[in-house]
Amino acid sequence: MEVHGPRSVELIPSYLVLAEASLGLKQLNQCWEYLSQAQYTVLQQQDQAPPAITSQVARNMAQLSIARKDYDEAARHLANDVCIKLIKLLSFLELIYLF
């Protein structure tokens, strides 16, 4: 954190690993803390966050919501994940079309 700062995009993969470990240990509050930090960073640094990372944050938030039995919230996060992937796919197809 000292090199990049707590809101750096470079830290998001680390937050995701910590969140997944916490989820596996059933430490849902700790998992939420890590995912919230990752999600906040993605929202603050949208121009720098790769779509794959943004997608992974949404997917992990869905997994946490399922563990909390909040299925409506899980569906919302999964829908966000699908939208992110569709935008990425459309961008790719646009590049192919241009060439």
C-alpha positions in Angstrom: 0.0 0.0 0.0 2.8 2.4 0.7 4.1 2.2 -2.9 0.7 2.7 -4.7 -1.7 4.0 -2.0 -4.8 2.3 -0.6 -7.0 3.4 -3.6 -4.6 2.1 -6.3 -5.9 -0.1 -9.1 -2.8 -2.3 -8.7 -4.1 -3.4 -5.3 -7.5 -4.7 -6.5 -6.2 -8.2 -7.3 -4.8 -8.5 -3.8 -8.1 -7.3 -2.3 -9.9 -10.0 -4.5 -7.6 -12.8 -3.2 -8.1 -11.7 0.4 -11.8 -11.5 -0.2 -11.9 -15.0 -1.7 -9.9 -16.4 1.2 -12.2 -14.7 3.7 -15.3 -16.1 1.9 -13.8 -19.6 2.0 -13.3 -19.2 5.7 -16.9 -18.0 6.1 -15.6 -14.6 7.4 -18.3 -12.7 5.5 -17.8 -9.4 7.2 -14.1 -9.4 6.4 -14.8 -10.5 2.8 -17.2 -7.6 2.5 -14.5 -5.2 3.7 -12.1 -6.3 1.1 -14.6 -6.4 -1.7 -15.9 -3.0 -0.7 -12.4 -1.6 -0.9 -12.0 -3.2 -4.4 -15.4 -1.9 -5.6 -14.7 1.6 -4.3 -11.4 1.7 -6.1 -12.9 0.5 -9.3 -15.6 3.2 -9.1 -13.0 5.9 -8.3 -10.5 4.7 -11.0 -12.9 3.6 -13.8 -10.6 4.8 -16.5 -7.7 2.8 -15.2 -9.5 -0.4 -14.0 -9.4 -3.1 -16.7 -12.7 -4.7 -17.6 -11.5 -8.1 -16.4 -10.8 -6.7 -12.9 -14.2 -4.9 -12.8 -15.9 -8.1 -13.9 -14.2 -10.1 -11.2 -15.2 -7.6 -8.5 -18.8 -7.9 -9.6 -18.6 -11.7 -9.7 -17.1 -11.9 -6.2 -19.7 -9.5 -4.8 -22.3 -11.9 -6.2 -20.6 -14.8 -4.5 -20.7 -12.9 -1.2 -24.3 -12.0 -1.7 -25.2 -15.7 -2.3 -23.3 -16.7 0.9 -25.4 -14.1 2.8 -28.5 -15.5 1.1 -29.2 -12.1 -0.5 -30.2 -13.5 -3.9 -31.6 -10.3 -5.3 -28.3 -8.5 -4.6 -26.5 -11.5 -6.1 -28.6 -11.2 -9.3 -27.8 -7.5 -9.6 -24.0 -8.1 -9.3 -24.2 -11.0 -11.8 -26.1 -8.7 -14.2 -23.4 -6.1 -13.8 -20.8 -8.7 -14.6 -22.7 -9.7 -17.8 -23.0 -6.1 -18.9 -19.2 -5.5 -18.4 -18.4 -8.6 -20.5 -20.9 -7.5 -23.2 -19.3 -4.1 -23.4 -15.9 -5.7 -23.7 -17.1 -8.0 -26.4 -18.7 -5.2 -28.4 -15.5 -3.2 -28.2 -13.6 -6.1 -29.5 -16.1 -6.7 -32.3 -15.9 -3.0 -33.2 -12.1 -3.3 -33.6 -12.5 -6.3 -35.8 -15.0 -4.5 -38.0 -12.6 -1.5 -38.4 -9.9 -3.8 -39.7 
